[in-house]
Amino acid sequence: MYTYIVIDDEPLIRKGVIKKLEDLNYTAICIGEASNGKEAFSIIEKLNPNIIITDMNMPVMDGTDFLPLLYEKYPNKKIIVISGYKDFEYMKHAISAKAVDYVLKPFSREEIQKSLLEAIKSIENETFINEKIISAESEKERAMYEYDLQNLRNSILGYNKEKISISSNKLKSINQTYNIILITIHSINFINENEVQDFILERGFGDLSLYLQNSRNKNIGFLILFIPEKSALNYKNLCKQIIWEINEYFKTSASNLSFGISQVHAELNNLHEAFNETVLALDFKKSNDKANYYFYNGEKISPTFIEWNRLDEFLFRLETGMTKEVNSLLNELFNYILSIKEYRIGDIKYFCLQIIEKSKIVLTDYFERINLNSFSSSVQNIFNTIFSINEIKDYCIRFFENISENLKDKNIYSSNNLIEKIKIYINKNYQKNLSVEFLSSLFYLNRTYCSFIFKEKTGTKLVDYINSIRIEKAKQLLKSTDKKMYQISKAVGYDNVKYFFRVFKSKEKITPEQYRSSFKK
């Protein structure tokens, strides 16, 4: 019988986890609960559980402090991390502590049970491996080989910052004797690692290459080619030959493969740099391309601008937790993108990242503890393993759906007072192109009725209210900054400087320059 403890500062979540794992009581049983890492250590010392299920975000001692200490003191404990954030920094701590799984809240009974069974399986596998290592040197070599493979995977993805040191005899020969080329292989379907490895051996590429599966994305694989320093082979011709044979081998599986090829590098420690090159190469892919391989030539993509005139509406629907409308707008956006065959994957990624960056501004108003740099970094790392429009679309829908659901009950527009909601939007977005038509559409109103009801309830025309907010913001900038007039005009929502002057003088009876001068005097 295996044992586990649950660590979370919310008692209901702890009880929920235990309840969801009741079906596995014949295999593993909960022997303790803790509300933070400090409390957990005393339980671990006393009860010695096999498995630790822990949240990341806790008081006193949170997961970022708890996991390194836990791994240092109890390296053999199996860890399952549960978190409400798909945060790259949290994931890195989980990886460093050799966590079995990283489960996002809210999770289902099946997900947490699967993670527990994987932890148990990992314990059983380790026990088996340890017994074999003691009894046979060959098992020790195999374990070292698997460790080397994982080390190489981590280095490719940038998780391993230390210098690569090959331990296994099988791979020691590649340590310093070869130049390397990395080929990132993307498939719309699952890539079977064993199939690719069998293919490499059958075609006689076993001494020239090593295939590694991306453990986090089964549609991505990495082929490392080892080129002798004094080789007479033209590396591009070699790559084309291997790619042609892989295409032939997998053509019946409808995998729709794509290949990004790095430049030649002098050592294994350059694997992450080579990976970034393959990402940039694959980002040049278009939906109508006939070729499916892309060599990195040192050129970085200059994104083609994608114009979406419903972006402001999308951000509003997102902030107000209107998940159905958010999904509908995203589907409309990607249908448009799919219709333009000239857009490259890099163009679409860049545009989606811009939308995500804008959504960060929305998030900061509601989630004070969010780490924006880590937030951007984690999204960028995910995008580095996505190379099809449908995958980008699926990720964006899941991403924004999650944000929308979280904002559904806490957004500032939850009031039933329509006029107050319109005012809030204007005050937050005065710098945008606000027209009566646009504001009416946001709140599902007829344009005429919107103008009428606003004037009736406030005594002020809607256009006049917008202008009054903008002029007040302009006055603040005139007082506190040395910005030029066209910059202030733009900053408060007026593209036309002359119109800005006219509105300002109409309201304040003096020009913006006169206002600034009088204030300084």
N, C-alpha and C positions, 0 to 999 in steps of 0.2 A: 504494500500500500504506500503510495506517494503522498506527501503532504505539501500544503501551500499556505501562504498568508496573503492578505489583501491590504494594500496601503493606499488610502485616499482620505482627504480631509472631510469628505462629505459622507456621513454614515449611510445615507440612502443608497449612494452609489456602491459602497462596500457590500451592503446587504443585497443589492441588485446583482452584483457580480457572483456572490456566493449562491444566490437563488438560481442563476442561469447555469451554474456548474453542478447543481444537485444531481443531474442525470449521470454524472461521472463519479459519484461517491464510491462506487465499487473499485475505482482505480486510484482516485486521489481525493483527499478530504481537507477542508480548511481547518487549521489549528490555531489561527490567530488573526487579529485585525489591528491596524495602526493608523493614526491620522497624519503622520509625517515620518520622515526618514529617521529622525532621532529616536522616536518611539519604536520604530521598526527594528533598530539594531538590538535593543534589549530583548525583543521577542525572538529574533533570530538566534541570539546567543543562548537563550534559554531553551527554545524548542527545536532549533536546527531543522527548519523546513527544507524540502528539496527545491521548491519553486517559489519565486517572489513575483507577485502581481502588483505593480505599482503605478500610481499616477505620477505625472511630472510636475504639475503646478500645485504646490502645497506650502503651507506656512512652516515656520521654524527651520525645517530642512527640506528643500524641494528636491525634485528629481535630478537637477543639474549638479547638486552637491552630493546627493545620496548615491547615485549610480557609480561614480568613480571610486568612492570609499567602499561601496559594497563589492565591486569587482576586485579591489585591492585586498580586502579582508577575506572574501569568500568567492574566489574565482570560479568555483565549480557550481555555484548556484545558478539555476536556470531562471532567467528574468523575462517577464512579459510586461511591456510598457503600454499603459493605456493613457490616452491624452485627447483633449478636445481640440488640439491644434495640429495641423499637418505642417509642423514647423521643422525646417531643415536642421536648426541648431539642436532641437530636442532629438531628432533622428540621429544626429552625429553622436550625441551622448549615449543613445541606445546602442548604436553600432560599436562604440568604444567599449561599452560594458558587455559586449557579446550577447545582447538581448536576443531571445528566440524570436520575438515578434513585436511589432509596433502597431497597436490597435487603436483606431480612431473612434472616439465617442460621437454619437451614440452607436453602440455595436449590438449585434444580434446575439441570441443564445448560441447560434451555430458558429459565429465568428470566434467568440471567447472559448467555446469548447474546442474548436479546431486548434486554437493557440495552445491551450493546455495540453492537448494530445500531442502536439508537436514538441512541447517542452519535455513531456514524458518520453516521447520517442528519442529526443536528443539525449536524455539521461541514459536511456537503454543503449543507444548507439555509442555514447562515450564509454560506458561500462564495457561494452563489447570490444571497442577499439583498444582500451587500456589493457584488457586481458590479452588481446592479440599482440600488442606491442611487447608485453612482458615475454610472451611465448615465442615470438618470431620477429627477427630483424626486418624481414620483408614488409611486415605491417608498419614498422616504424618509417620505412622509406615511403610507403604509400601515404601515411599521414603527413609526412613532410611535403610530399608532392601536392596533396590537396591544400595544404597550408600555402604553398607557393602559388598555386592557382588563385586562391582567394586573395592573396597579397597582390597579385598582378591585377585582378579585377578591381580591387580597391584603388590601386594606383592609377588605373585607366580613368576611373570616375572621380579621382581627386580626393578620395577619403584618406588615403595613406600619404602623409607628408614626409615620412622618413625615407632614407635611401633604401632602394630595394636590395635585399640580400637573398640570393637563392640558396635554399638548404638541401633540397633533394638532389640525389645523384643524377636523376633523370634529366633535370633541367640545368645542372651546374654548367654544362658546356656552353650555354647561351649567355652566361653572365657578362663576359666582356669581349667575346670573340666575333660578334656579329653587329652589323647595322640592323635597324629594325624599320618596318613599315607597318602601320596599323590600318586595317580595313574594318570599318564599322558596317555591319550588315543589318538592314532593317527589313522586316517582313510584315505583311498585313496579318499573317497567321502566326501561330506558335512555331518557333524554330526548335526542332528536336536536336539537342546537343549531341546525343549519341550518333544520330544520323550524319551530322556534319563531320564528326570525328572519324566515323567509318569511311566517309567519302574521302577525307584527307589521306587516310592510310591506303585506301584502294587505289588512289591516283598517284601514289608515290610522293606526296607532299609532306609526309610525316616528319622528315628531317629539316624541312624548310619552314614549317609553320606550326602554330599552336592555336587552337580554337577555344574561346572562353564564352560561356553564356552569361548574359547580364542577369544576375540572380533576382533583381527587382523588376525586370521587364523581359518577359520571355519572348518578346518580338524583336529583341535586339541581341546581336552577338558580335564578338570581336575576334578577328583573325589577325594574329601577329605573324608577320613574315620575317624570317631571319635571313639577311643577305650578307654573305661573307664579304669582308672589307675589300678584297681584291677581285671580287666577282666580275666576270665579263658580261653578266646578264644585264639587259636593259630592264630596270625595275618596272617601268610602265608596261612593257610587253609582258613581263611575268605576271603582273597584276591582271592584265586583260585576259591572259590565258586561264588563270585560276578562276576569274569571275565568269568567263564563258563556260567553263566546265561545271561550276556550281549552278549556273542558270540551267544548263542542260540536265543536270542531276535532279533539280527540283522543279522542272517545268510542268510536271504533271500534278503537282500539289497546289497549284494556283496561289503560290505564296506571294507573288508580285514583289520580288526582292529589289532592294536598292542598296548601292554600295558607295560609301564615302571613303576616299583613300588619302592618307596623310602623305607628307613628304618623308624623305629618308631621315632617320634620326640615329645618332651615334650610340645611344645606350638606353637601357630599360627605364632609367629614371626620367626619360622624356615621354613616357607613355601618356601622361595626362595632357601634355602639350599636343601630342599626336592625335589624341581623342578630340580635342577642341578643333583641330584642323579638319577632322572627318565630319564634325558637326557643321562647320562652316561650308564644307564641300556639299554636304547633303542639303543644306539650306538653299542651294541654287536650284534644287529640283522643282520642275513645273509639272502640273497634272497632265500636260500633253507631250511630255518628253518621250522620245522613242528610245534613247539610250537610258540605261538604268545605273550607270556608274559615273562618279564625279571625282576628279582629282583636285586636291587642294593646290592652288597655284600662288598662294600668298595674298590673294585678293579677298578683302572683307566685303560683305554684301552692303550695298547702299540701298536701303529699303525703298520700295515704290510706295508712295502715299496711297492709302486706302481711305476714301472719304465715306463717312457714315453719318447721315444727317439726323439719325435717331439716337445718337450717343447720349445726349443730355437727358432724353426721355428714359433711356435704358438705366442711367445712373439713378434717376429718380425712382423708377420702379424697383430697382435693387434696394435702395435705402428704405423704401416703404414696405419691404418684405413681400412684394407681389410676385411670388415665385413663378406662377403660371405665365404672367406677362413677360417676365425676364426670359424664360425659356422660349417663348414665342418670338421675342425680338432677336434672340441669338440664332434661332433657326432661320429667321428671315435674313440675318446678316450672312450666315454661312451659305445659304442658297445663292445669295448675290456673289459671294467670293468664288463659289464653285463655277459660276457662269462666266467668270473672267479667267480664261485659260493662261494668261500671261503672268498671273501672280505666282511668285515663287514661295516655297515653304517658309523661307526666311522673312518674306514680306508679311505673311500672315501671322507668324510668330511675333514679329515686331509690333504689329498692330494690336494683337491680343495682349501683349505685355503692356502696351500703352493704356489699354482699357483697365487692366489690372492695377497699374500705377494710379490711375484716377480713382479706382475703387478704394485704394488705400486711404485717400483723403476722407472718404465716407467712413471707413473703419475707425480712423483715429478719433472721431467724434463719439464713438460708442465703446471702444475697447482700449482703455488707457495703457494696459500692460503689453500691448502687442509690439513686438520688435520688428520695426519696418524693414531694417536692413536684412535681417534674417528671413523675413517674409519674402522679399524680392529675390534673395539668393536661392531659397528653396524652390520657388516657381521657375527660376531660370534653369536650375538643375533638372527639374522635371522636363522642361521644354527641350533640354539637350538630348533627350531620348525619345522625342516625338518627331516623326518625319512624314506624317500624312495628314491631309486636311481633316479627315474624319476623326483621327485621334485628337487633334487640336480641339475640334468641336466638342467631342465627348468630354475632354478634360475641362474645357471652359464651362460647359453646362453643369458638370458636377461642382466645380469650384464656385461659380456664382450662385448656384442653387443652395449650397451650404451657407454662404453669406446671407442670402435673402431670408432663409429660414431662421437664422440667428437674429436678424433684425426685425422680424415680423412683429414681435410684441414690445419692442423697446424703441421704435423710431419716433422722432419728434413730430411726425405727422399723424400720430394715432388719435389726435383730438377729433371730435365730431364737428367742430366749428370750421366750416369751409373757408370763411374769410381769413381766419387765423392761419390756416394751412397755406393759403396763397401768400399771405404776408411773410410767413416763415421762409417759403421757397424764394421769394424775391430778395429777402434780406441775406440769404445764404448764397444766392446766385446772381446778384446784381450785375456782375461783370460779364455775364453771358448775354447772348442775343435774345432778350426777352420780348416777345411780342404777345399781344392779346390772344392771337390764334394759338400760339404755343402753350401759353398758360391754361387756356381753355381746354386744350387737348389733354394736358396732364391730369386735369381733374374731371375729365369726361363731361365738359359743359359746352353748351352752344356759345359761340363767341359773343353774340349780342346779349344773351342772358348773363354771361360772366361779367361783362362790363356793367350791366344794369344792377346786378345784385351787389357788386362791389361798391358802386357809387351809393346805392341805397343804404348799405350797412355802415359805410365809413364816411360818407359825405364828400369823398374825394374820388376823382376819376382814377381808374386803374393805371393809365399811362402817367398821370400826374404823380401817383404814389411811387411808381418805379423811378421817375426822374428825381423825386425828392430824396429817395434813398441814395441814388447815385451822386447827387450833388453834395449830400452830407459826407459821403465817403471821399469825394473829391476835395472838399474843404479840409478834411483831416490830412490828406496827402499834401495839399498846398501848405499847410502849417508845419508839418513834421518832416518833409523831404525836400530835396532840391531837384526832383524829377522834372523833366521837360513837360510842356503842356500836352504834347501828343502822347507821351507815356502815361500821364494821368488820365487823359481822355480814354485811352485804350483800357487802362486798369479798372475803370469804373463802368465799362460797357459801351462806350461810344467809339465807333470806328471813324466817324467823321468829326474832326477837331472843330470845324466851323459850327457844326450843330451843337457840339458840347458847349462852345462859347455862348451860343444863342440861348440855350436852356439855362446855363449858369447865370447869365445876365438877367434873364427874365425872372429868375427866382431871387437873386441876391441884389439886383439893381446895379451891380458893378461887374467888371470882367474878372476872370480868374487871376490875371496879373495884378490888377488893382487890389484884389482880396489878399493875395500873397504879400504885396508891398505894405498894405495897411497893417497887416498882422505883424510884420517884421518891425515896423515903426513903433 
